[in-house]
Amino acid sequence: MPPIRHRHCLTDIEKGEIIVLGKVNNPTKIGAELNIPRRTISNFLHRYYNRQSPYNLPHPGRPRETSATFDRWIVRTALTETRMPFKELKSIANISVSEQTVRRRLRENGIRKWRALKRALLMEKHVKKRLEWARAHRYWTVEDWAKVAWSDESAIQKNSDTHTVWVWRHQNKTEKYLPKNIVGKKRDGQLSQMVWGCFVGNKLVPIVFVDGTIKKDEYMGILEQNLLQFIDALMVDSLQDIVFQQDNARPHTANITRDWLKNAGREHGFIVMDWPPNSPDMNPIENLWAQLKLELHQRYPDTKYLSGSPAAIRGILKRRLFEVWWEIGECTLNGLVGSMPKRVSALLSTRGWYTGY
């Protein structure tokens, strides 16, 4: 950063010279002659003509330590180097102000430190394919998206409650670690049940519970026993041109899986969507998983405290998830499908980078 030119008040002599010169010259010429910034000349003359007085109004309180130039620079730097620590921001400022002053200047402009969001890592090659996908689907209507079979797997943890508990306390370690201000976490809280789900329009495919990891053979078995029957039933109800969506997990993109899907698509009348990499924000079933977890813990708040063997806990999770899954309403599903044009528009606006979904 170039050296900061500290702001100073105009002297009475400088004010008199500006008033005299201002009768025949513009602020630019006056500034060049007196070696004073044009904006300072312009601001002074504006105040002088409005107040009919060259004197400054009294300034209550402590004088401001930073200039407008510094304030603009600190804001611009913070918004450019978003991960720069306060100490480093202060050290490169080349001005003797406290870290707290830097913090105040940023807060005056509505800027403060936020926790960085965690999203799927995007690289240039991913962004390019995401943008290509968005352009290819920019004119799809809600009716078009209602023909897509959205699918995904998810591990529903016993302690997957996304609800954040807030407590009132002073900013000190004593109160921070009081038992009443702590949310307990059991050692088996990571125990989970793997599920596969799918929906088309406002219709749900039966939820599938998987014990262990999903490999390509298990995945093809899930699709054969659940997806194909569902698609056949939809076609009986006169829904045509169905598009099956899946992400790019290895079991989904294995050659044997691709060949199986191609043959199944010809036999059952559907095609497979070419899905862009690292794009959970474009898949509305991700929001459905969040809704499922929320409803699970709202309806059964003791889920996180279940005790017993892993098999017994998973058995309870399966029964509860089955119940909550089938009570997801058509309104929720219609809302997710209806969000697709906006998702695509958001992806186009960011040119393939991160969206708010």
Backbone hydrogen bonds in HBPLUS format (Angstrom, degrees):
<---DONOR---> <-ACCEPTOR-->    atom                        ^
c    i                          cat <-CA-CA->   ^        H-A-AA   ^      H-
h    n   atom  resd res      DA  || num        DHA   H-A  angle D-A-AA Bond
n    s   type  num  typ     dist DA aas  dist angle  dist       angle   num
A0015-LYS N   A0011-THR O   2.94 MM   4  6.23 156.8  2.00 151.0 157.8     1
A0016-GLY N   A0012-ASP O   2.98 MM   4  6.21 156.5  2.03 145.4 151.4     2
A0017-GLU N   A0013-ILE O   2.96 MM   4  6.27 160.3  2.00 154.0 159.1     3
A0018-ILE N   A0014-GLU O   2.96 MM   4  6.15 158.5  2.00 148.5 154.4     4
A0019-ILE N   A0015-LYS O   2.95 MM   4  6.20 158.1  2.00 150.0 155.7     5
A0020-VAL N   A0016-GLY O   3.05 MM   4  6.28 163.1  2.07 151.1 155.1     6
A0021-LEU N   A0017-GLU O   2.89 MM   4  6.03 174.2  1.90 155.6 157.6     7
A0022-GLY N   A0018-ILE O   2.73 MM   4  5.62 139.0  1.90 140.9 152.4     8
A0023-LYS N   A0020-VAL O   3.28 MM   3  5.83 162.1  2.31 110.9 116.1     9
A0024-VAL N   A0021-LEU O   3.16 MM   3  5.82 154.0  2.23 115.3 121.5    10
A0025-ASN N   A0021-LEU O   2.89 MM   4  5.78 140.2  2.05 156.4 169.2    11
A0030-ILE N   A0026-ASN O   3.09 MM   4  6.35 163.6  2.12 158.0 163.2    12
A0031-GLY N   A0027-PRO O   2.87 MM   4  5.90 161.2  1.91 146.2 151.2    13
A0032-ALA N   A0028-THR O   3.08 MM   4  6.30 153.1  2.15 143.2 150.1    14
A0033-GLU N   A0029-LYS O   3.05 MM   4  6.24 153.2  2.13 144.7 151.5    15
A0034-LEU N   A0030-ILE O   2.91 MM   4  6.09 159.2  1.96 155.9 161.3    16
A0035-ASN N   A0031-GLY O   2.76 MM   4  5.31 120.3  2.11 137.0 148.9    17
A0036-ILE N   A0031-GLY O   3.06 MM   5  4.64 147.6  2.17 124.4 133.1    18
A0040-THR N   A0037-PRO O   3.05 MM   3  5.33 124.2  2.38 103.5 117.2    19
A0041-ILE N   A0037-PRO O   3.19 MM   4  6.59 157.5  2.24 152.7 158.8    20
A0042-SER N   A0038-ARG O   2.87 MM   4  6.16 166.9  1.89 157.7 161.2    21
A0043-ASN N   A0039-ARG O   2.87 MM   4  5.99 162.9  1.90 147.8 152.4    22
A0044-PHE N   A0040-THR O   2.97 MM   4  6.09 159.3  2.02 146.2 152.0    23
A0045-LEU N   A0041-ILE O   2.99 MM   4  6.21 171.4  1.99 157.3 159.4    24
A0046-HIS N   A0042-SER O   3.01 MM   4  6.14 155.5  2.07 145.5 152.7    25
A0047-ARG N   A0043-ASN O   3.01 MM   4  6.27 159.3  2.05 147.5 152.5    26
A0048-TYR N   A0044-PHE O   2.80 MM   4  6.01 157.7  1.84 153.7 161.1    27
A0049-TYR N   A0045-LEU O   2.97 MM   4  6.12 166.6  1.99 153.2 154.8    28
A0050-ASN N   A0046-HIS O   3.17 MM   4  6.27 148.4  2.28 139.4 148.0    29
A0051-ARG N   A0047-ARG O   2.85 MM   4  5.91 161.4  1.88 152.6 157.4    30
A0052-GLN N   A0048-TYR O   2.69 MM   4  5.24 136.1  1.87 139.3 150.6    31
A0071-ASP N   A0067-SER O   2.99 MM   4  6.27 161.0  2.02 149.3 154.8    32
A0072-ARG N   A0068-ALA O   2.97 MM   4  6.19 159.9  2.01 149.1 153.4    33
A0073-TRP N   A0069-THR O   2.99 MM   4  6.20 157.0  2.05 146.5 153.3    34
A0074-ILE N   A0070-PHE O   2.85 MM   4  6.06 162.6  1.88 159.1 162.7    35
A0075-VAL N   A0071-ASP O   3.16 MM   4  6.32 156.2  2.22 145.5 151.3    36
A0076-ARG N   A0072-ARG O   2.96 MM   4  6.13 165.1  1.98 149.5 154.1    37
A0077-THR N   A0073-TRP O   2.84 MM   4  5.98 161.9  1.88 153.2 158.2    38
A0078-ALA N   A0074-ILE O   3.05 MM   4  6.08 158.5  2.10 138.8 144.8    39
A0079-LEU N   A0075-VAL O   3.05 MM   4  6.24 157.4  2.10 150.7 156.2    40
A0080-THR N   A0076-ARG O   3.04 MM   4  6.17 129.9  2.30 136.4 149.4    41
A0080-THR N   A0077-THR O   3.18 MM   3  5.06 132.2  2.42  92.5 105.6    42
A0081-GLU N   A0077-THR O   2.76 MM   4  5.82 176.2  1.76 160.9 162.1    43
A0084-MET N   A0081-GLU O   3.16 MM   3  5.62 168.9  2.17 119.8 122.6    44
A0089-LEU N   A0085-PRO O   2.95 MM   4  6.22 158.7  2.00 152.6 159.4    45
A0090-LYS N   A0086-PHE O   2.87 MM   4  6.11 155.6  1.93 153.3 159.3    46
A0091-SER N   A0087-LYS O   2.95 MM   4  6.13 153.1  2.02 143.0 150.6    47
A0092-ILE N   A0088-GLU O   3.16 MM   4  6.34 151.7  2.24 150.8 155.0    48
A0093-ALA N   A0090-LYS O   3.15 MM   3  5.19 153.7  2.22 101.7 109.6    49
A0097-VAL N   A0095-ILE O   2.97 MM   2  5.90 126.0  2.27 111.3  95.5    50
A0101-THR N   A0098-SER O   3.10 MM   3  5.17 125.4  2.42  94.7 108.2    51
A0102-VAL N   A0098-SER O   3.24 MM   4  6.68 156.7  2.30 147.9 152.9    52
A0103-ARG N   A0099-GLU O   3.01 MM   4  6.31 155.5  2.07 144.3 151.4    53
A0104-ARG N   A0100-GLN O   2.87 MM   4  6.15 152.6  1.95 145.0 152.2    54
A0105-ARG N   A0101-THR O   2.95 MM   4  6.23 161.8  1.99 153.7 157.8    55
A0106-LEU N   A0102-VAL O   3.17 MM   4  6.41 156.1  2.23 147.8 153.6    56
A0107-ARG N   A0103-ARG O   2.97 MM   4  6.24 155.9  2.03 146.9 154.1    57
A0108-GLU N   A0104-ARG O   2.86 MM   4  6.09 148.4  1.96 152.0 160.4    58
A0109-ASN N   A0106-LEU O   3.02 MM   3  5.27 140.9  2.17 101.7 113.2    59
A0111-ILE N   A0106-LEU O   2.83 MM   5  4.97 159.0  1.87 139.6 137.5    60
A0110-GLY N   A0107-ARG O   2.93 MM   3  4.80 161.2  1.96 109.2 109.7    61
A0126-HIS N   A0123-MET O   2.94 MM   3  5.24 122.1  2.28 105.2 120.3    62
A0127-VAL N   A0123-MET O   2.93 MM   4  6.22 163.8  1.95 161.2 166.4    63
A0128-LYS N   A0124-GLU O   2.99 MM   4  6.18 156.5  2.04 149.0 154.6    64
A0129-LYS N   A0125-LYS O   3.33 MM   4  6.52 160.1  2.38 138.9 142.9    65
A0130-ARG N   A0126-HIS O   2.88 MM   4  6.13 156.6  1.94 154.2 161.7    66
A0131-LEU N   A0127-VAL O   2.93 MM   4  6.11 159.7  1.97 150.4 155.3    67
A0132-GLU N   A0128-LYS O   3.01 MM   4  6.25 153.7  2.08 143.3 150.9    68
A0133-TRP N   A0129-LYS O   2.94 MM   4  6.13 156.4  2.00 145.7 151.8    69
A0134-ALA N   A0130-ARG O   2.95 MM   4  6.22 157.7  2.00 147.6 153.7    70
A0135-ARG N   A0131-LEU O   2.96 MM   4  6.18 159.5  2.01 149.7 154.8    71
A0136-ALA N   A0132-GLU O   3.01 MM   4  6.20 147.8  2.12 142.8 151.7    72
A0137-HIS N   A0133-TRP O   3.14 MM   4  6.36 128.6  2.41 140.5 153.3    73
A0137-HIS N   A0134-ALA O   3.17 MM   3  5.21 138.8  2.35  96.5 107.9    74
A0140-TRP N   A0137-HIS O   3.25 MM   3  5.36 168.8  2.26 109.0 111.6    75
A0144-ASP N   A0141-THR O   3.02 MM   3  5.10 122.1  2.37  95.9 110.4    76
A0145-TRP N   A0141-THR O   3.05 MM   4  6.46 159.6  2.09 152.5 157.3    77
A0146-ALA N   A0142-VAL O   2.92 MM   4  6.10 134.9  2.12 142.1 154.6    78
A0147-LYS N   A0144-ASP O   3.14 MM   3  5.65 163.1  2.17 112.9 117.8    79
A0148-VAL N   A0145-TRP O   3.11 MM   3  5.39 165.1  2.13 114.5 116.4    80
A0243-VAL N   A0147-LYS O   3.04 MM  96  6.25 161.4  2.07 142.9 147.1    81
A0149-ALA N   A0243-VAL O   2.68 MM  94  6.00 163.9  1.71 158.9 163.3    82
A0245-GLN N   A0149-ALA O   2.93 MM  96  5.75 168.2  1.94 150.0 148.9    83
A0150-TRP N   A0199-PHE O   2.93 MM  49  5.46 147.7  2.03 167.1 156.6    84
A0199-PHE N   A0150-TRP O   3.01 MM  49  5.46 144.0  2.14 141.8 153.1    85
A0152-ASP N   A0197-GLY O   3.17 MM  45  5.82 147.1  2.29 156.2 158.1    86
A0197-GLY N   A0152-ASP O   3.03 MM  45  5.82 166.5  2.05 171.3 175.7    87
A0154-SER N   A0195-VAL O   2.96 MM  41  5.48 152.1  2.04 150.4 155.7    88
A0195-VAL N   A0154-SER O   2.86 MM  41  5.48 156.7  1.92 154.0 161.7    89
A0156-ILE N   A0193-GLN O   2.95 MM  37  5.21 163.1  1.98 143.5 137.9    90
A0193-GLN N   A0156-ILE O   2.93 MM  37  5.21 151.5  2.01 129.4 136.3    91
A0160-SER N   A0157-GLN O   3.17 MM   3  4.81 128.7  2.45 119.2 109.2    92
A0158-LYS N   A0191-LEU O   2.70 MM  33  5.68 159.7  1.74 175.9 172.2    93
A0159-ASN N   A0189-GLY O   3.27 MM  30  5.00 139.8  2.44 155.6 145.2    94
A0172-ASN N   A0170-HIS O   2.92 MM   2  5.71 128.5  2.19 108.6  93.1    95
A0176-LYS N   A0172-ASN O   3.09 MM   4  6.16 148.3  2.20 142.3 152.0    96
A0177-TYR N   A0173-LYS O   3.23 MM   4  6.24 150.9  2.32 146.5 148.0    97
A0178-LEU N   A0175-GLU O   3.29 MM   3  5.21 171.6  2.30 106.1 107.7    98
A0181-ASN N   A0178-LEU O   2.86 MM   3  5.39 155.7  1.92 119.3 127.4    99
A0182-ILE N   A0179-PRO O   3.22 MM   3  5.26 166.2  2.24 111.6 111.8   100
A0189-GLY N   A0186-LYS O   3.08 MM   3  5.25 153.7  2.15 114.7 114.9   101
A0191-LEU N   A0188-ASP O   3.09 MM   3  5.62 167.3  2.11 117.7 121.6   102
A0210-VAL N   A0194-MET O   2.88 MM  16  5.25 178.4  1.88 145.5 145.9   103
A0196-TRP N   A0208-VAL O   2.81 MM  12  5.03 150.0  1.90 142.1 150.5   104
A0208-VAL N   A0196-TRP O   2.95 MM  12  5.03 169.4  1.96 156.5 157.9   105
A0205-VAL N   A0198-CYS O   2.86 MM   7  5.26 165.9  1.88 153.5 148.9   106
A0200-VAL N   A0203-LYS O   2.90 MM   3  5.34 153.9  1.97 154.4 161.5   107
A0203-LYS N   A0200-VAL O   2.91 MM   3  5.34 158.3  1.96 132.0 139.2   108
A0219-TYR N   A0215-LYS O   2.80 MM   4  5.96 155.9  1.86 157.6 165.9   109
A0220-MET N   A0216-LYS O   2.99 MM   4  6.17 162.7  2.02 148.1 151.5   110
A0221-GLY N   A0217-ASP O   3.04 MM   4  6.25 150.3  2.13 143.1 151.7   111
A0222-ILE N   A0218-GLU O   2.94 MM   4  6.24 150.8  2.02 147.1 154.5   112
A0223-LEU N   A0219-TYR O   3.07 MM   4  6.40 163.9  2.10 154.5 157.6   113
A0224-GLU N   A0220-MET O   2.93 MM   4  6.07 159.1  1.98 145.8 152.0   114
A0225-GLN N   A0221-GLY O   2.99 MM   4  6.07 160.6  2.03 149.2 153.7   115
A0226-ASN N   A0222-ILE O   2.98 MM   4  5.88 135.2  2.19 144.1 155.0   116
A0227-LEU N   A0223-LEU O   2.93 MM   4  4.70 118.7  2.31 110.7 128.1   117
A0228-LEU N   A0223-LEU O   3.10 MM   5  6.39 159.6  2.15 170.8 170.9   118
A0230-PHE N   A0226-ASN O   3.33 MM   4  6.35 152.9  2.40 138.9 146.5   119
A0231-ILE N   A0227-LEU O   2.89 MM   4  6.18 159.7  1.93 159.6 165.1   120
A0232-ASP N   A0228-LEU O   2.96 MM   4  6.17 159.2  2.01 149.4 155.2   121
A0233-ALA N   A0229-GLN O   3.04 MM   4  6.27 152.5  2.12 142.2 149.3   122
A0234-LEU N   A0230-PHE O   2.97 MM   4  6.30 150.1  2.06 146.7 155.2   123
A0235-MET N   A0231-ILE O   2.97 MM   4  6.23 155.0  2.04 150.4 156.7   124
A0236-VAL N   A0232-ASP O   3.07 MM   4  6.33 143.7  2.20 141.5 151.2   125
A0237-ASP N   A0233-ALA O   3.19 MM   4  6.50 138.3  2.37 135.6 146.3   126
A0237-ASP N   A0234-LEU O   2.99 MM   3  4.99 124.0  2.31  92.7 107.7   127
A0239-LEU N   A0234-LEU O   3.01 MM   5  5.48 165.1  2.04 142.2 140.5   128
A0238-SER N   A0235-MET O   2.96 MM   3  4.84 151.6  2.04 104.7 107.0   129
A0271-ILE N   A0242-ILE O   3.21 MM  29  6.72 154.6  2.28 152.1 157.8   130
A0244-PHE N   A0271-ILE O   2.72 MM  27  6.07 170.2  1.73 165.8 167.1   131
A0273-MET N   A0244-PHE O   2.85 MM  29  5.92 168.0  1.86 153.8 156.7   132
A0252-HIS N   A0249-ALA O   2.90 MM   3  5.36 134.4  2.11 112.5 125.7   133
A0253-THR N   A0249-ALA O   3.18 MM   4  6.46 142.7  2.32 150.4 161.4   134
A0253-THR N   A0250-ARG O   3.17 MM   3  5.23 126.3  2.47  99.3 112.7   135
A0254-ALA N   A0250-ARG O   3.04 MM   4  5.93 118.7  2.43 154.6 164.6   136
A0257-THR N   A0254-ALA O   2.98 MM   3  5.20 121.7  2.33 102.0 117.1   137
A0258-ARG N   A0254-ALA O   2.92 MM   4  6.25 160.4  1.95 159.6 165.8   138
A0259-ASP N   A0255-ASN O   2.95 MM   4  6.18 166.1  1.97 154.0 157.1   139
A0260-TRP N   A0256-ILE O   3.03 MM   4  6.14 155.1  2.09 137.1 144.2   140
A0261-LEU N   A0257-THR O   2.90 MM   4  6.10 163.9  1.92 153.6 157.4   141
A0262-LYS N   A0258-ARG O   2.92 MM   4  6.11 153.3  1.99 148.2 155.9   142
A0263-ASN N   A0259-ASP O   3.06 MM   4  6.30 162.0  2.09 150.4 154.1   143
A0264-ALA N   A0260-TRP O   2.85 MM   4  6.04 161.7  1.89 151.0 157.1   144
A0265-GLY N   A0261-LEU O   2.77 MM   4  5.81 151.4  1.85 143.9 151.6   145
A0266-ARG N   A0262-LYS O   3.17 MM   4  6.42 153.5  2.24 141.9 147.8   146
A0267-GLU N   A0263-ASN O   3.09 MM   4  6.34 153.4  2.16 145.3 152.7   147
A0268-HIS N   A0264-ALA O   2.83 MM   4  5.89 155.4  1.89 151.2 157.5   148
A0269-GLY N   A0265-GLY O   2.78 MM   4  5.27 123.5  2.10 136.8 144.3   149
A0270-PHE N   A0265-GLY O   3.10 MM   5  4.62 152.2  2.18 118.8 127.3   150
A0282-MET N   A0279-SER O   3.14 MM   3  5.63 160.5  2.18 112.6 118.3   151
A0283-ASN N   A0280-PRO O   3.12 MM   3  5.16 159.0  2.17 104.1 110.7   152
A0286-GLU N   A0283-ASN O   3.11 MM   3  5.97 163.3  2.14 124.6 128.8   153
A0287-ASN N   A0284-PRO O   3.03 MM   3  5.38 130.3  2.29 105.0 116.6   154
A0288-LEU N   A0284-PRO O   3.25 MM   4  6.67 141.8  2.41 137.2 148.1   155
A0289-TRP N   A0285-ILE O   2.96 MM   4  6.31 147.0  2.07 147.3 154.1   156
A0290-ALA N   A0286-GLU O   3.28 MM   4  6.60 157.8  2.33 140.7 146.0   157
A0291-GLN N   A0287-ASN O   2.97 MM   4  6.24 152.4  2.05 143.1 150.8   158
A0292-LEU N   A0288-LEU O   2.84 MM   4  6.07 152.0  1.92 146.3 154.4   159
A0293-LYS N   A0289-TRP O   2.96 MM   4  6.25 162.3  1.99 156.0 159.0   160
A0294-LEU N   A0290-ALA O   3.01 MM   4  6.18 159.1  2.06 145.3 151.5   161
A0295-GLU N   A0291-GLN O   2.93 MM   4  6.08 167.7  1.94 151.9 155.1   162
A0296-LEU N   A0292-LEU O   2.91 MM   4  6.05 152.3  1.99 144.6 152.9   163
A0297-HIS N   A0293-LYS O   3.19 MM   4  6.42 162.4  2.22 149.9 152.1   164
A0298-GLN N   A0294-LEU O   2.95 MM   4  6.12 142.8  2.09 145.6 157.0   165
A0299-ARG N   A0295-GLU O   2.92 MM   4  5.91 161.0  1.96 147.3 152.0   166
A0300-TYR N   A0296-LEU O   2.88 MM   4  5.84 152.3  1.95 139.4 148.5   167
A0303-THR N   A0300-TYR O   3.04 MM   3  5.72 162.9  2.07 127.3 128.6   168
A0305-TYR N   A0302-ASP O   2.91 MM   3  5.26 145.3  2.03 109.1 120.1   169
A0306-LEU N   A0303-THR O   3.27 MM   3  5.39 170.6  2.28 112.1 112.6   170
A0312-ALA N   A0309-SER O   3.04 MM   3  5.17 115.5  2.47 100.1 115.6   171
A0313-ILE N   A0309-SER O   2.96 MM   4  6.25 162.5  1.99 161.1 166.1   172
A0314-ARG N   A0310-PRO O   2.92 MM   4  6.06 163.0  1.94 149.4 154.3   173
A0315-GLY N   A0311-ALA O   2.97 MM   4  6.13 145.2  2.09 139.3 149.1   174
A0316-ILE N   A0312-ALA O   3.13 MM   4  6.47 153.5  2.20 146.0 151.7   175
A0317-LEU N   A0313-ILE O   2.92 MM   4  6.23 161.7  1.96 151.9 157.5   176
A0318-LYS N   A0314-ARG O   2.88 MM   4  6.07 157.2  1.94 148.7 153.9   177
A0319-ARG N   A0315-GLY O   3.22 MM   4  6.48 163.5  2.24 146.9 150.2   178
A0320-ARG N   A0316-ILE O   3.01 MM   4  6.24 165.3  2.03 155.9 160.0   179
A0321-LEU N   A0317-LEU O   2.79 MM   4  5.87 165.6  1.81 154.6 159.3   180
A0322-PHE N   A0318-LYS O   2.91 MM   4  5.94 159.1  1.96 148.5 154.3   181
A0323-GLU N   A0319-ARG O   3.21 MM   4  6.39 157.7  2.27 141.4 146.6   182
A0324-VAL N   A0320-ARG O   2.96 MM   4  6.22 168.3  1.97 155.4 158.4   183
A0325-TRP N   A0321-LEU O   2.82 MM   4  5.82 159.3  1.86 150.3 156.4   184
A0326-TRP N   A0322-PHE O   3.34 MM   4  6.50 162.3  2.37 144.4 147.2   185
A0327-GLU N   A0324-VAL O   3.15 MM   3  5.22 149.0  2.25 100.7 110.1   186
A0328-ILE N   A0325-TRP O   3.25 MM   3  5.65 165.4  2.27 111.9 114.2   187
A0333-LEU N   A0329-GLY O   3.33 MM   4  6.74 161.5  2.36 148.5 152.6   188
A0334-ASN N   A0330-GLU O   2.78 MM   4  5.95 163.8  1.81 156.5 161.3   189
A0335-GLY N   A0331-CYS O   2.96 MM   4  6.08 150.7  2.05 141.4 149.4   190
A0336-LEU N   A0332-THR O   3.08 MM   4  6.39 150.4  2.17 145.7 153.2   191
A0337-VAL N   A0333-LEU O   3.02 MM   4  6.31 166.4  2.04 155.1 158.0   192
A0338-GLY N   A0334-ASN O   2.82 MM   4  5.91 156.7  1.87 145.2 152.9   193
A0339-SER N   A0335-GLY O   3.12 MM   4  6.24 120.2  2.50 133.7 146.6   194
A0339-SER N   A0336-LEU O   3.20 MM   3  5.26 145.9  2.33  97.2 107.1   195
A0340-MET N   A0337-VAL O   3.16 MM   3  5.70 165.6  2.18 116.6 121.1   196
A0343-ARG N   A0339-SER O   2.96 MM   4  6.23 149.3  2.06 152.0 161.9   197
A0344-VAL N   A0340-MET O   2.96 MM   4  6.21 166.4  1.98 162.0 163.9   198
A0345-SER N   A0341-PRO O   2.98 MM   4  6.14 156.8  2.04 141.1 148.1   199
A0346-ALA N   A0342-LYS O   2.87 MM   4  6.04 152.7  1.94 144.2 151.4   200
A0347-LEU N   A0343-ARG O   2.95 MM   4  6.23 152.2  2.03 147.2 154.8   201
A0348-LEU N   A0344-VAL O   2.94 MM   4  6.23 150.7  2.03 148.5 156.6   202
A0349-SER N   A0345-SER O   2.94 MM   4  6.18 151.2  2.02 144.2 152.4   203
A0350-THR N   A0346-ALA O   3.08 MM   4  6.34 147.0  2.19 144.7 152.2   204
A0352-GLY N   A0347-LEU O   2.98 MM   5  5.30 167.9  1.99 158.7 159.6   205
A0351-ARG N   A0348-LEU O   3.08 MM   3  4.85 153.5  2.16  97.5 105.3   206
A0353-TRP N   A0350-THR O   3.19 MM   3  5.20 165.0  2.21 105.7 110.2   207
